[in-house]
Amino acid sequence: MRITGVATAFPPNRYSQQEIFQALGKNWADKLDKPQVLERLHSRVGVDHRHLALTIPEYDNMLTFGDSNNAWIRVAEQLGEKALCRALHRAGISATELDALFFVSVTGMCSPSIDARLVNKMKLSPNIKRIPIFGLGCVAGAAGIARAADYVKAYPDHHVALLSVELCSLTWQRDDLSVANLISSGLFGDGAAAVIISGKDKAQHGPRVVATRSVFYPDTQDVMGWDISEKGFRIVLSQDVPTMVHDHLRGDVDSFLAEFDLKRSDIATWIMHTGGPKVLEATEQSLELPEGALAPSWKCLSEVGNLSSASVLVVLENIYHHQRPAPGTLSVLAAMGPGFCAELVLLVW
C-alpha cells in the first residue's frame, strides 16, 4: 500500500500576522486589562501568514454558532473538492475509481457530512464507502492515513482518499479572553489537504506505508479539545501539551521502531505536525533530532499556521513534491492530539 497522491487547497484570503492581529485587537483592545498581551502572544507563535475562510470584514457577520457553521459547510465543500480533485489528478486516477473516502475535521459539523456532499458534487461512485471522523483534532491527519492504510490491507485492489478540512478561524470566540483563545487566534489557520492511499494491487508509485501505531494516554482528556455549547467551539488548550510531547514521544517512537529493528538514527525524514513553536521544540528535544530535521514543519507553521489535522498533510505534500527523500529511505509521519494521543506512521520511499 502506497501514498500515491497528496494535495492541498487554501482559501484565497491570505493575511499577514500583523493584519490579523490588528483586526482582532480592535475587538479585544477595550476588554483586555493589558492589550499588549495579545500582540506579545501573536508574535511568539511562529506564524507569518495565514489563510482565512472569510475576508476579515465578513467575520463581523458571524454572530451565532449557526452563522459560523453555515460558513464552515460552504467553504469546507469548496476547499474539499479542490484538494481532492488535485490529489486524484496527482495519483493518476479518476474520481469514479475511488473506493472509499475518509473525511476528518474538528472545526464544524453537518449531516449529511462533507464527504456525502462531495459524492454528489464530484459524481463519485454511488458504491463508495464513506467514513466521516469527527473529534480527533490535530492527530486526525496521521490517524486518517493509518485508518486508510488499515482499509487497503483488507481491500488491496482499492484506492482510498483521506480528506481533511479545517477552518479554525470560524471557531474564534469574541467574548473568550482566556490565554488559550488568545493564543489559538494567533496560531491556527484554515486549509484543506487530501491524500490518496492505494492498495498493493493498485499502487504504482509513492512511499509505502510499512506500519502504523496508535498510542492513547489515559486520563488526559483535559489537555486539548473543545468545550462545545450554543456559542460554538471553545478551545481547550493546556500548557501541558509541550510537556506531554516531550515526555512521551521518544519512548513511543523508539518502541514503534524497535518492532522493525530500527532506531531513530535510521529515519531520514521526520514529517511532524506543526503544533506551534513549543510543540516543535519539544519534539526536537524529545527525539534528539539534528538541527534542521523539522525545517519543513517550521516552514509550514510560518507560511500557513497550525491547520489542526491538515497540518501534517501539508508538510507531507511539501516533502513529497519538493524535498522527496531518496528511494529506500525511511520517514516517520506523526501527530498528537485530543485524547491525549499520538499516531505514528512508518514510510519507506
Disulfide bonds with the S-S distance in Angstrom:
none
